[in-house]
């Protein structure tokens, strides 16, 4: 018997890690129009950000929004002092 405690994987059945926000709130956080975010969640190829559909309304977990933004992070390039590009 192992002494390690198994941590359940995050699943769509038990997803809440942060606060659930509306499509309008999520679009504002992401600096997108509501139409763009709605297009993302309704396109056939799938959404680049996780969402839930609760009683016909799209809901977004703030933790999923943060994960999406973290994955999209591109660090600035550094260049030597006095170097012109």
C-alpha positions as CSV (number, residue, x, y, z in Angstrom):
1,X,0.0,0.0,0.0
2,X,1.4,3.4,-1.0
3,X,1.6,6.3,1.4
4,X,1.2,8.8,-1.5
5,X,-2.2,10.5,-1.7
6,X,-3.7,10.4,-5.1
7,X,-4.9,13.8,-6.3
8,X,-7.8,13.5,-8.6
9,X,-7.2,14.9,-12.1
10,X,-9.2,18.0,-13.0
11,X,-12.2,16.8,-15.0
12,X,-15.1,18.5,-16.8
13,X,-17.4,16.9,-14.2
14,X,-15.8,18.7,-11.3
15,X,-14.1,21.7,-12.9
16,X,-14.4,24.8,-10.7
17,X,-11.1,26.1,-9.6
18,X,-11.8,29.8,-9.8
19,X,-14.8,32.0,-10.3
20,X,-17.2,31.4,-13.2
21,X,-17.8,34.5,-15.3
22,X,-20.1,35.3,-18.2
23,X,-19.1,35.6,-21.8
24,X,-19.1,39.4,-21.5
25,X,-16.9,39.3,-18.5
26,X,-14.5,36.8,-20.0
27,X,-14.3,38.9,-23.2
28,X,-13.4,42.0,-21.2
29,X,-10.6,40.1,-19.3
30,X,-9.2,38.8,-22.6
31,X,-9.6,42.2,-24.4
32,X,-11.8,40.6,-27.0
33,X,-15.1,41.6,-28.4
34,X,-18.0,39.4,-27.2
35,X,-18.6,38.4,-30.8
36,X,-15.0,37.1,-31.2
37,X,-15.3,35.0,-28.0
38,X,-18.7,33.7,-29.0
39,X,-17.2,32.8,-32.4
40,X,-14.4,30.9,-30.7
41,X,-16.8,28.8,-28.6
42,X,-19.2,28.0,-31.4
43,X,-16.7,27.1,-34.2
44,X,-16.6,23.5,-35.3
45,X,-12.8,23.1,-34.7
46,X,-13.2,23.8,-31.0
47,X,-12.4,26.7,-28.7
48,X,-8.9,27.7,-27.8
49,X,-10.2,28.3,-24.2
50,X,-12.2,26.0,-22.0
51,X,-15.8,26.9,-21.2
52,X,-19.0,25.5,-19.8
53,X,-22.5,25.8,-21.1
54,X,-24.8,26.3,-18.1
55,X,-28.6,26.5,-18.9
56,X,-27.8,27.8,-22.4
57,X,-25.2,30.4,-21.2
58,X,-21.5,30.3,-21.8
59,X,-19.5,30.4,-18.6
60,X,-15.7,30.7,-18.2
61,X,-13.6,29.7,-15.2
62,X,-11.2,32.5,-14.3
63,X,-8.5,29.9,-13.7
64,X,-8.9,28.6,-17.3
65,X,-8.7,32.2,-18.6
66,X,-5.4,32.6,-16.6
67,X,-4.1,29.3,-18.0
68,X,-4.9,30.5,-21.6
69,X,-3.2,33.8,-21.0
70,X,-0.1,32.1,-19.5
71,X,0.2,29.8,-22.5
72,X,0.0,32.7,-24.8
73,X,2.8,34.6,-23.1
74,X,5.7,35.6,-25.3
75,X,8.6,37.1,-23.4
76,X,10.2,40.3,-24.8
77,X,13.6,39.9,-26.6
78,X,16.5,41.5,-24.9
79,X,19.2,43.1,-26.9
80,X,22.6,44.4,-26.1
81,X,23.0,48.0,-24.9
82,X,23.9,50.3,-27.8
83,X,22.9,47.8,-30.4
84,X,20.5,49.1,-33.1
85,X,18.1,46.9,-35.0
